[in-house]
Amino acid sequence: MTRIFISYRRQDSEGHVGRLYDHLLKHFRAEDIFMDVASIEPGADFVDALERAVTACDVCLAVIGAQWATLTDGAGERRLHQWNDFVRIEIASALRANKRVIPLLVGGAKMPHPADLPEDVAGIARRQAVELTHARFTQDVEQIVAVIRANLSERPIKPKADAAQVRQKAAQIKALQADLLNAVASPLYAHRVANKLFPVLGDGSPDAGIVFIGEAPGKYEAAEGRVFVGPSGEVLNELLAEIGLKRDSVFITNLLLDHPPESRDPTPEEIAFYAPYVDRLLAVIEPKVIVPLGRFAVQYLVKKLDLPEKRGRIGDLHGRVLAARMPHGEIHIVPMYHPAVALYQSSQRAVLKKDFEQLRAFV
């Protein structure tokens, strides 16, 4: 998970940034630091990728060399004033998201005057800068590290419940399963009975710190009464294993808890019926992280929690870490594509894998 975003120009400060990065690695993990646009995947929307990385970070380090604001392109135009300049996108996104932006002056550079900057990045001129000098580089970086640590947001890790609490939660989930089995008012009850299917509440740890919410059980899942079995389940299991999570340590459920005919999209009526069951399930488990999988689960959750991102599409939200609050306390929402996308578009496997990396901070 990106915690620290380093914004810089290669032609202006690459050597200084390499040295800074090496020093930061003594204090933070490599996956906590984003410093190179080369890590953006080919074909990806670079504006979206940069904005997502900046939004996910806690601190943005803006490395400013002597040519940071004045470097020009082949036509003699200042790069900082161009709409597609990486540095402009990064700094503007960080300021807009109200991130802690720390200007780092290298190579004898001075802070630029607001009048020399585009309007969307002019705010950086009001941020207190730190000078990184050759003679005191280690001491200067230590100062930066102290500021970074003070501004890293807490990632809630759920403390383990005692055995009695876990048994109580398991009993509550079992009672919820019984209620669901007898939910004759469900718009999908007749379809369930006619096809000899089972409702699928989900499975996993009743005291899980992370809960995954998919769209709806497939036909084979409903036939077995088990969640995420088959090809999609295999993809999910592999993604969990890659970040060191065991399936039985999380809880996996769906937005709909019965199989819809022909695996069609959920209807508003069906979502309205099953959502209270999902809400009750979350109230029992009290997770610190909820991972909605697919657009229906994402939209339900961000609207239910009235997040600022409630009008965003999954293409804009996937892989981001969104702060939220539920009755049991502060939580984080990490929207993702449904694992099934990897079965139809192999290129999406890499996207899913990258998004799952965001969960390491909560493991």
Backbone hydrogen bonds in HBPLUS format (Angstrom, degrees):
<---DONOR---> <-ACCEPTOR-->    atom                        ^
c    i                          cat <-CA-CA->   ^        H-A-AA   ^      H-
h    n   atom  resd res      DA  || num        DHA   H-A  angle D-A-AA Bond
n    s   type  num  typ     dist DA aas  dist angle  dist       angle   num
A0003-ARG N   A0032-ASP O   2.66 MM  29  4.84 167.8  1.67 122.5 127.0     1
A0058-ASP N   A0003-ARG O   2.83 MM  55  5.18 168.9  1.84 126.8 130.4     2
A0059-VAL N   A0003-ARG O   3.20 MM  56  6.60 159.2  2.24 157.4 163.8     3
A0004-ILE N   A0032-ASP O   2.78 MM  28  6.06 161.9  1.82 169.4 173.5     4
A0034-PHE N   A0004-ILE O   2.88 MM  30  6.30 161.5  1.91 163.3 169.3     5
A0005-PHE N   A0059-VAL O   2.88 MM  54  6.27 167.9  1.89 161.3 165.4     6
A0061-LEU N   A0005-PHE O   2.71 MM  56  6.05 158.6  1.75 161.9 169.5     7
A0006-ILE N   A0034-PHE O   2.77 MM  28  6.09 173.0  1.78 171.5 172.8     8
A0007-SER N   A0061-LEU O   2.81 MM  54  6.04 164.5  1.83 155.7 161.1     9
A0063-VAL N   A0007-SER O   2.85 MM  56  6.08 157.1  1.90 173.1 174.7    10
A0012-ASP N   A0009-ARG O   3.07 MM   3  5.11 141.8  2.23  99.4 110.9    11
A0013-SER N   A0009-ARG O   2.86 MM   4  5.94 157.9  1.91 164.8 167.5    12
A0014-GLU N   A0010-ARG O   3.30 MM   4  4.49 149.7  2.40 128.6 124.1    13
A0017-VAL N   A0013-SER O   2.98 MM   4  6.19 157.0  2.03 158.2 165.6    14
A0018-GLY N   A0014-GLU O   2.99 MM   4  6.23 156.5  2.04 153.2 158.6    15
A0019-ARG N   A0015-GLY O   3.25 MM   4  6.48 157.2  2.30 144.0 149.4    16
A0020-LEU N   A0016-HIS O   2.89 MM   4  6.15 156.9  1.94 147.1 154.3    17
A0021-TYR N   A0017-VAL O   2.79 MM   4  5.97 164.5  1.82 154.2 157.9    18
A0022-ASP N   A0018-GLY O   3.12 MM   4  6.31 160.7  2.16 144.2 148.6    19
A0023-HIS N   A0019-ARG O   3.19 MM   4  6.46 153.3  2.26 145.8 152.4    20
A0024-LEU N   A0020-LEU O   2.92 MM   4  6.22 155.5  1.98 153.1 160.7    21
A0025-LEU N   A0021-TYR O   2.99 MM   4  6.24 145.4  2.11 150.8 159.5    22
A0026-LYS N   A0023-HIS O   3.12 MM   3  5.52 154.8  2.18 107.7 115.4    23
A0027-HIS N   A0024-LEU O   2.89 MM   3  5.40 158.8  1.93 115.1 122.3    24
A0028-PHE N   A0024-LEU O   2.85 MM   4  5.99 146.3  1.97 154.8 165.7    25
A0032-ASP N   A0029-ARG O   2.94 MM   3  5.25 153.1  2.01 107.8 116.6    26
A0033-ILE N   A0030-ALA O   3.10 MM   3  5.56 165.8  2.12 114.9 119.4    27
A0039-SER N   A0036-ASP O   3.05 MM   3  5.92 171.8  2.06 123.2 125.9    28
A0040-ILE N   A0037-VAL O   3.03 MM   3  5.56 167.3  2.04 116.3 120.1    29
A0044-ALA N   A0041-GLU O   3.06 MM   3  5.55 161.2  2.09 136.3 138.2    30
A0049-ALA N   A0045-ASP O   2.85 MM   4  6.10 163.1  1.88 156.7 162.4    31
A0050-LEU N   A0046-PHE O   2.94 MM   4  5.99 162.2  1.97 144.1 148.4    32
A0051-GLU N   A0047-VAL O   2.96 MM   4  6.11 163.7  1.98 149.1 154.2    33
A0052-ARG N   A0048-ASP O   2.90 MM   4  6.05 157.1  1.95 150.9 156.9    34
A0053-ALA N   A0049-ALA O   3.05 MM   4  6.24 161.7  2.09 145.5 150.4    35
A0054-VAL N   A0050-LEU O   2.90 MM   4  6.11 161.9  1.94 153.5 158.5    36
A0055-THR N   A0051-GLU O   2.85 MM   4  5.94 159.2  1.89 145.3 151.7    37
A0056-ALA N   A0052-ARG O   2.98 MM   4  6.16 147.1  2.09 146.1 154.2    38
A0057-CYS N   A0054-VAL O   3.13 MM   3  5.25 144.0  2.26 101.1 111.5    39
A0060-CYS N   A0100-ARG O   2.90 MM  40  6.16 170.2  1.91 154.5 157.3    40
A0102-ILE N   A0060-CYS O   2.87 MM  42  6.28 161.8  1.91 163.6 169.7    41
A0062-ALA N   A0102-ILE O   3.00 MM  40  5.96 154.3  2.07 130.8 138.9    42
A0104-LEU N   A0062-ALA O   2.78 MM  42  5.85 166.9  1.79 142.7 143.9    43
A0064-ILE N   A0104-LEU O   2.78 MM  40  5.84 168.4  1.79 153.2 157.0    44
A0106-VAL N   A0064-ILE O   3.03 MM  42  6.13 164.8  2.06 147.6 149.0    45
A0068-TRP N   A0065-GLY O   3.27 MM   3  5.23 169.7  2.28 109.0 111.7    46
A0071-LEU N   A0067-GLN O   2.94 MM   4  5.16 145.7  2.06 149.9 144.8    47
A0079-ARG N   A0071-LEU O   2.97 MM   8  6.15 169.2  1.99 153.6 156.0    48
A0073-ASP N   A0077-GLU O   2.87 MM   4  5.54 148.3  1.97 144.9 152.2    49
A0076-GLY N   A0073-ASP O   2.94 MM   3  5.31 162.0  1.97 115.6 119.9    50
A0081-HIS N   A0078-ARG O   3.25 MM   3  5.64 148.0  2.35 105.9 114.5    51
A0082-GLN N   A0079-ARG O   2.99 MM   3  5.33 167.8  2.00 117.1 120.2    52
A0085-ASP N   A0082-GLN O   3.27 MM   3  5.53 164.9  2.30 116.2 115.8    53
A0089-ILE N   A0085-ASP O   3.02 MM   4  6.30 163.5  2.04 159.0 163.5    54
A0090-GLU N   A0086-PHE O   2.90 MM   4  6.14 163.0  1.93 157.2 162.0    55
A0091-ILE N   A0087-VAL O   2.95 MM   4  6.11 178.1  1.96 159.3 159.5    56
A0092-ALA N   A0088-ARG O   2.91 MM   4  5.84 162.0  1.95 147.9 154.0    57
A0093-SER N   A0089-ILE O   2.97 MM   4  5.94 155.7  2.03 141.3 148.2    58
A0094-ALA N   A0090-GLU O   2.99 MM   4  6.21 158.2  2.04 147.7 153.8    59
A0095-LEU N   A0091-ILE O   2.94 MM   4  6.12 163.5  1.96 154.3 158.3    60
A0096-ARG N   A0092-ALA O   2.93 MM   4  5.99 158.2  1.98 144.6 151.4    61
A0097-ALA N   A0093-SER O   2.96 MM   4  6.09 147.4  2.07 143.4 151.7    62
A0099-LYS N   A0094-ALA O   2.94 MM   5  5.25 175.3  1.94 159.9 158.8    63
A0098-ASN N   A0095-LEU O   3.06 MM   3  4.95 156.8  2.11 101.5 107.6    64
A0130-VAL N   A0103-PRO O   2.91 MM  27  6.34 157.3  1.97 160.0 166.5    65
A0105-LEU N   A0130-VAL O   2.88 MM  25  6.14 154.2  1.95 143.8 152.1    66
A0132-LEU N   A0105-LEU O   2.87 MM  27  5.95 168.0  1.89 158.0 161.1    67
A0109-ALA N   A0106-VAL O   3.19 MM   3  5.66 156.7  2.24 112.8 119.5    68
A0116-ASP N   A0113-HIS O   2.86 MM   3  5.50 156.6  1.91 122.4 129.8    69
A0117-LEU N   A0114-PRO O   3.08 MM   3  5.32 166.4  2.10 114.3 117.2    70
A0121-VAL N   A0118-PRO O   3.12 MM   3  5.67 158.2  2.17 117.3 123.9    71
A0122-ALA N   A0118-PRO O   3.03 MM   4  5.95 119.3  2.42 150.4 167.0    72
A0124-ILE N   A0121-VAL O   3.09 MM   3  5.97 168.6  2.11 125.8 128.8    73
A0125-ALA N   A0122-ALA O   3.09 MM   3  5.90 158.2  2.14 122.4 127.3    74
A0126-ARG N   A0123-GLY O   3.08 MM   3  5.62 160.6  2.12 113.3 119.3    75
A0127-ARG N   A0124-ILE O   3.04 MM   3  5.27 165.0  2.06 110.8 115.5    76
A0140-ASP N   A0136-ARG O   2.80 MM   4  5.94 160.1  1.84 161.2 168.0    77
A0141-VAL N   A0137-PHE O   2.89 MM   4  6.10 158.4  1.94 153.9 159.3    78
A0142-GLU N   A0138-THR O   2.99 MM   4  6.21 151.9  2.07 145.7 153.7    79
A0143-GLN N   A0139-GLN O   3.16 MM   4  6.46 146.4  2.28 142.2 150.0    80
A0144-ILE N   A0140-ASP O   3.18 MM   4  6.59 151.0  2.27 141.2 148.9    81
A0144-ILE N   A0141-VAL O   2.99 MM   3  4.91 111.8  2.47  92.5 109.1    82
A0145-VAL N   A0141-VAL O   2.80 MM   4  6.12 158.4  1.84 156.3 162.4    83
A0146-ALA N   A0142-GLU O   3.08 MM   4  6.30 156.9  2.13 145.9 150.7    84
A0147-VAL N   A0143-GLN O   3.24 MM   4  6.57 153.5  2.31 143.4 149.9    85
A0148-ILE N   A0144-ILE O   2.84 MM   4  6.15 159.7  1.88 155.7 162.2    86
A0149-ARG N   A0145-VAL O   2.89 MM   4  6.12 170.8  1.90 157.7 159.2    87
A0150-ALA N   A0146-ALA O   3.18 MM   4  6.32 150.3  2.27 138.5 146.1    88
A0151-ASN N   A0148-ILE O   2.91 MM   3  5.18 143.7  2.04 105.9 117.3    89
A0166-VAL N   A0162-ASP O   3.04 MM   4  6.37 157.9  2.09 156.6 163.4    90
A0167-ARG N   A0163-ALA O   3.01 MM   4  6.24 158.7  2.06 147.6 153.0    91
A0168-GLN N   A0164-ALA O   3.02 MM   4  6.23 153.9  2.09 144.1 151.3    92
A0169-LYS N   A0165-GLN O   2.95 MM   4  6.21 157.6  2.01 148.8 154.5    93
A0170-ALA N   A0166-VAL O   2.90 MM   4  6.13 158.1  1.95 149.9 156.2    94
A0171-ALA N   A0167-ARG O   2.99 MM   4  6.20 152.5  2.07 145.2 152.2    95
A0172-GLN N   A0168-GLN O   3.03 MM   4  6.31 151.1  2.12 144.8 152.6    96
A0173-ILE N   A0169-LYS O   2.95 MM   4  6.24 153.6  2.02 150.4 157.3    97
A0174-LYS N   A0170-ALA O   2.97 MM   4  6.18 151.8  2.05 143.4 151.3    98
A0175-ALA N   A0171-ALA O   2.98 MM   4  6.24 151.2  2.07 144.2 151.5    99
A0176-LEU N   A0172-GLN O   2.98 MM   4  6.22 148.8  2.08 140.5 149.2   100
A0177-GLN N   A0173-ILE O   2.91 MM   4  6.18 148.6  2.01 144.8 153.3   101
A0178-ALA N   A0174-LYS O   3.06 MM   4  6.39 149.3  2.16 142.4 150.1   102
A0179-ASP N   A0175-ALA O   3.02 MM   4  6.34 154.0  2.09 145.5 152.2   103
A0180-LEU N   A0176-LEU O   2.98 MM   4  6.22 154.8  2.04 146.5 153.3   104
A0181-LEU N   A0177-GLN O   2.94 MM   4  6.18 152.3  2.01 146.4 153.9   105
A0182-ASN N   A0178-ALA O   3.20 MM   4  6.42 144.2  2.33 143.2 151.3   106
A0183-ALA N   A0180-LEU O   3.17 MM   3  5.00 162.9  2.20 108.4 108.6   107
A0184-VAL N   A0182-ASN O   2.83 MM   2  5.65 129.9  2.08 111.8  96.1   108
A0186-SER N   A0183-ALA O   3.12 MM   3  5.68 166.0  2.14 116.8 120.7   109
A0189-TYR N   A0186-SER O   3.09 MM   3  5.05 170.0  2.10 109.0 111.5   110
A0192-ARG N   A0188-LEU O   2.97 MM   4  6.17 152.1  2.05 146.5 154.6   111
A0193-VAL N   A0189-TYR O   2.96 MM   4  6.27 165.1  1.98 159.4 161.4   112
A0194-ALA N   A0190-ALA O   2.92 MM   4  6.00 169.5  1.93 152.8 156.4   113
A0195-ASN N   A0191-HIS O   3.16 MM   4  6.12 144.6  2.29 139.7 147.2   114
A0197-LEU N   A0192-ARG O   2.87 MM   5  4.88 175.1  1.88 148.5 149.9   115
A0196-LYS N   A0193-VAL O   3.15 MM   3  5.00 165.5  2.17 104.2 108.4   116
A0198-PHE N   A0222-ALA O   2.79 MM  24  5.05 152.6  1.86 131.9 141.3   117
A0200-VAL N   A0257-LEU O   2.76 MM  57  5.12 165.6  1.78 148.0 152.9   118
A0203-ASP N   A0252-ILE O   3.12 MM  49  5.67 141.2  2.28 147.1 155.5   119
A0252-ILE N   A0203-ASP O   2.95 MM  49  5.67 166.8  1.97 158.2 160.2   120
A0205-SER N   A0250-VAL O   2.97 MM  45  5.55 146.4  2.09 127.4 131.4   121
A0208-ALA N   A0205-SER O   3.24 MM   3  4.99 144.6  2.38 116.5 110.3   122
A0288-LYS N   A0209-GLY O   2.90 MM  79  5.23 148.6  2.00 126.4 134.8   123
A0289-VAL N   A0209-GLY O   2.99 MM  80  6.27 146.4  2.11 161.9 168.6   124
A0251-PHE N   A0210-ILE O   3.15 MM  41  6.61 157.0  2.20 153.2 159.3   125
A0211-VAL N   A0289-VAL O   2.99 MM  78  6.43 156.7  2.05 153.5 159.7   126
A0291-VAL N   A0211-VAL O   2.78 MM  80  6.12 166.9  1.80 160.4 164.1   127
A0212-PHE N   A0251-PHE O   2.84 MM  39  6.29 160.6  1.88 160.7 166.6   128
A0253-THR N   A0212-PHE O   2.89 MM  41  6.17 162.0  1.92 156.7 162.4   129
A0213-ILE N   A0291-VAL O   2.98 MM  78  6.18 161.5  2.02 139.9 141.6   130
A0293-LEU N   A0213-ILE O   2.72 MM  80  5.77 173.9  1.72 154.1 152.8   131
A0214-GLY N   A0253-THR O   2.87 MM  39  6.19 170.8  1.88 134.5 135.5   132
A0255-LEU N   A0214-GLY O   3.00 MM  41  6.02 138.1  2.18 118.3 126.0   133
A0256-LEU N   A0215-GLU O   2.94 MM  41  6.21 158.2  1.99 145.8 153.0   134
A0222-ALA N   A0218-GLY O   2.90 MM   4  6.14 159.2  1.94 153.8 159.5   135
A0223-ALA N   A0219-LYS O   2.91 MM   4  6.12 139.9  2.07 139.1 150.8   136
A0224-GLU N   A0220-TYR O   3.11 MM   4  6.31 139.8  2.27 137.9 146.8   137
A0224-GLU N   A0221-GLU O   3.20 MM   3  5.23 127.9  2.48  93.5 106.5   138
A0225-GLY N   A0221-GLU O   2.63 MM   4  5.65 129.9  1.88 141.9 158.1   139
A0226-ARG N   A0221-GLU O   3.06 MM   5  5.15 141.4  2.21 140.6 144.4   140
A0233-GLY N   A0230-GLY O   3.07 MM   3  5.31 116.3  2.50 104.3 119.7   141
A0234-GLU N   A0230-GLY O   2.98 MM   4  6.28 145.9  2.10 151.2 162.1   142
A0235-VAL N   A0231-PRO O   3.08 MM   4  6.43 155.2  2.14 150.2 155.8   143
A0236-LEU N   A0232-SER O   2.99 MM   4  6.27 163.0  2.02 148.9 153.5   144
A0237-ASN N   A0233-GLY O   2.85 MM   4  6.03 160.2  1.88 148.2 153.7   145
A0238-GLU N   A0234-GLU O   3.02 MM   4  6.21 156.3  2.07 145.9 151.8   146
A0239-LEU N   A0235-VAL O   3.00 MM   4  6.25 157.3  2.06 151.0 157.2   147
A0240-LEU N   A0236-LEU O   2.94 MM   4  6.18 156.9  2.00 152.2 158.4   148
A0241-ALA N   A0237-ASN O   2.97 MM   4  6.18 159.4  2.01 145.9 151.6   149
A0242-GLU N   A0238-GLU O   3.02 MM   4  6.22 147.6  2.13 144.6 152.7   150
A0243-ILE N   A0240-LEU O   3.18 MM   3  5.58 145.9  2.30 106.4 115.5   151
A0245-LEU N   A0240-LEU O   2.91 MM   5  5.00 166.0  1.93 146.3 141.8   152
A0244-GLY N   A0241-ALA O   3.08 MM   3  4.96 163.7  2.11 104.2 107.9   153
A0249-SER N   A0246-LYS O   2.95 MM   3  5.37 161.2  1.99 114.9 120.5   154
A0250-VAL N   A0247-ARG O   3.29 MM   3  5.72 164.4  2.32 112.0 116.4   155
A0263-SER N   A0260-PRO O   3.02 MM   3  5.30 141.6  2.17 142.6 136.5   156
A0264-ARG N   A0261-PRO O   3.20 MM   3  6.29 163.0  2.23 131.8 132.3   157
A0270-GLU N   A0267-THR O   3.07 MM   3  5.19 115.9  2.50  99.6 114.6   158
A0271-ILE N   A0267-THR O   2.97 MM   4  6.29 164.0  2.00 160.4 164.9   159
A0272-ALA N   A0268-PRO O   2.93 MM   4  6.05 160.1  1.97 146.9 152.6   160
A0273-PHE N   A0269-GLU O   3.09 MM   4  6.32 141.0  2.24 138.8 148.8   161
A0274-TYR N   A0270-GLU O   3.00 MM   4  6.26 169.5  2.02 158.5 159.8   162
A0275-ALA N   A0271-ILE O   2.90 MM   4  5.65 153.9  1.97 151.9 157.5   163
A0277-TYR N   A0274-TYR O   2.94 MM   3  5.38 129.5  2.20 112.3 125.8   164
A0278-VAL N   A0274-TYR O   3.19 MM   4  6.59 155.8  2.25 152.4 159.7   165
A0279-ASP N   A0275-ALA O   2.81 MM   4  6.09 157.3  1.86 156.1 163.3   166
A0280-ARG N   A0276-PRO O   2.93 MM   4  6.09 154.5  2.00 140.3 146.7   167
A0281-LEU N   A0277-TYR O   2.93 MM   4  6.18 152.2  2.01 144.6 152.5   168
A0282-LEU N   A0278-VAL O   2.95 MM   4  6.24 159.0  1.99 151.7 156.5   169
A0283-ALA N   A0279-ASP O   2.95 MM   4  6.18 150.0  2.04 144.9 153.6   170
A0284-VAL N   A0280-ARG O   3.09 MM   4  6.36 139.8  2.25 142.3 151.8   171
A0284-VAL N   A0281-LEU O   3.18 MM   3  5.23 128.7  2.46  95.7 108.6   172
A0285-ILE N   A0281-LEU O   3.03 MM   4  6.32 169.9  2.04 157.0 158.6   173
A0286-GLU N   A0282-LEU O   2.79 MM   4  5.59 162.0  1.82 147.9 153.9   174
A0332-HIS N   A0288-LYS O   2.94 MM  44  6.39 144.4  2.07 144.3 155.0   175
A0290-ILE N   A0332-HIS O   3.00 MM  42  6.50 156.9  2.05 158.8 166.2   176
A0334-VAL N   A0290-ILE O   3.05 MM  44  6.41 160.5  2.09 152.6 157.9   177
A0336-MET N   A0292-PRO O   3.03 MM  44  6.25 152.5  2.11 174.7 172.6   178
A0294-GLY N   A0336-MET O   2.89 MM  42  6.30 168.5  1.90 156.1 155.8   179
A0298-VAL N   A0294-GLY O   3.01 MM   4  6.14 161.2  2.05 155.9 162.0   180
A0299-GLN N   A0295-ARG O   2.90 MM   4  5.92 170.1  1.91 146.6 149.8   181
A0300-TYR N   A0296-PHE O   2.99 MM   4  6.11 158.9  2.04 145.3 151.6   182
A0301-LEU N   A0297-ALA O   3.07 MM   4  6.17 165.0  2.10 146.9 150.6   183
A0302-VAL N   A0298-VAL O   3.00 MM   4  6.20 177.7  2.00 164.4 164.7   184
A0303-LYS N   A0299-GLN O   3.16 MM   4  6.01 152.2  2.24 140.1 147.3   185
A0304-LYS N   A0300-TYR O   2.89 MM   4  5.93 155.5  1.95 144.1 152.1   186
A0305-LEU N   A0301-LEU O   2.99 MM   4  6.11 159.1  2.03 151.3 155.7   187
A0307-LEU N   A0302-VAL O   2.96 MM   5  5.32 163.2  1.99 157.1 161.8   188
A0306-ASP N   A0303-LYS O   3.05 MM   3  4.75 151.4  2.13  95.9 104.6   189
A0310-LYS N   A0307-LEU O   3.00 MM   3  5.33 152.7  2.07 125.4 123.9   190
A0312-GLY N   A0309-GLU O   2.82 MM   3  5.20 163.0  1.85 120.0 125.4   191
A0316-ASP N   A0313-ARG O   2.90 MM   3  5.33 143.2  2.04 109.7 120.4   192
A0317-LEU N   A0313-ARG O   3.00 MM   4  6.25 142.9  2.14 147.1 158.6   193
A0318-HIS N   A0314-ILE O   2.89 MM   4  5.50 156.2  1.95 151.2 150.7   194
A0320-ARG N   A0317-LEU O   3.06 MM   3  5.71 159.6  2.11 144.2 144.9   195
A0319-GLY N   A0335-PRO O   2.79 MM  16  5.92 162.0  1.82 164.9 158.9   196
A0322-LEU N   A0333-ILE O   2.80 MM  11  4.95 177.5  1.80 155.9 156.2   197
A0333-ILE N   A0322-LEU O   2.74 MM  11  4.95 162.7  1.77 147.4 153.3   198
A0324-ALA N   A0331-ILE O   3.07 MM   7  5.35 159.0  2.11 146.4 142.0   199
A0331-ILE N   A0324-ALA O   2.98 MM   7  5.35 173.6  1.98 137.9 138.3   200
A0326-MET N   A0329-GLY O   2.99 MM   3  5.36 173.5  1.99 149.1 150.0   201
A0329-GLY N   A0326-MET O   2.85 MM   3  5.36 167.6  1.86 125.0 129.2   202
A0341-VAL N   A0338-HIS O   2.97 MM   3  5.97 167.7  1.99 133.6 135.7   203
A0342-ALA N   A0339-PRO O   3.12 MM   3  5.85 149.7  2.21 118.7 125.0   204
A0343-LEU N   A0340-ALA O   2.91 MM   3  5.33 148.7  2.01 110.4 120.1   205
A0344-TYR N   A0341-VAL O   3.18 MM   3  5.39 142.1  2.33 102.0 112.0   206
A0345-GLN N   A0341-VAL O   2.82 MM   4  5.86 151.2  1.90 156.1 165.0   207
A0348-GLN N   A0345-GLN O   2.91 MM   3  5.61 152.2  1.99 119.5 127.3   208
A0349-ARG N   A0346-SER O   3.11 MM   3  5.59 159.6  2.15 111.6 117.9   209
A0352-LEU N   A0348-GLN O   2.92 MM   4  6.19 164.7  1.94 154.9 157.8   210
A0353-LYS N   A0349-ARG O   2.93 MM   4  6.13 160.5  1.97 148.0 153.7   211
A0354-LYS N   A0350-ALA O   2.99 MM   4  6.14 157.8  2.04 143.7 149.2   212
A0355-ASP N   A0351-VAL O   2.95 MM   4  6.19 159.6  1.99 150.8 156.6   213
A0356-PHE N   A0352-LEU O   2.86 MM   4  6.08 155.8  1.92 152.3 159.0   214
A0357-GLU N   A0353-LYS O   3.25 MM   4  6.50 133.7  2.48 137.1 147.9   215
A0357-GLU N   A0354-LYS O   3.18 MM   3  5.27 134.8  2.40  96.4 108.5   216
A0358-GLN N   A0355-ASP O   3.03 MM   3  5.65 154.4  2.09 114.0 121.2   217
A0359-LEU N   A0356-PHE O   2.92 MM   3  5.57 158.3  1.96 118.1 124.6   218
A0360-ARG N   A0357-GLU O   3.16 MM   3  5.60 161.4  2.20 111.9 117.4   219
A0362-PHE N   A0359-LEU O   2.92 MM   3  5.45 158.0  1.97 117.1 124.3   220
A0363-VAL N   A0360-ARG O   3.18 MM   3  5.24 163.2  2.21 106.8 112.0   221
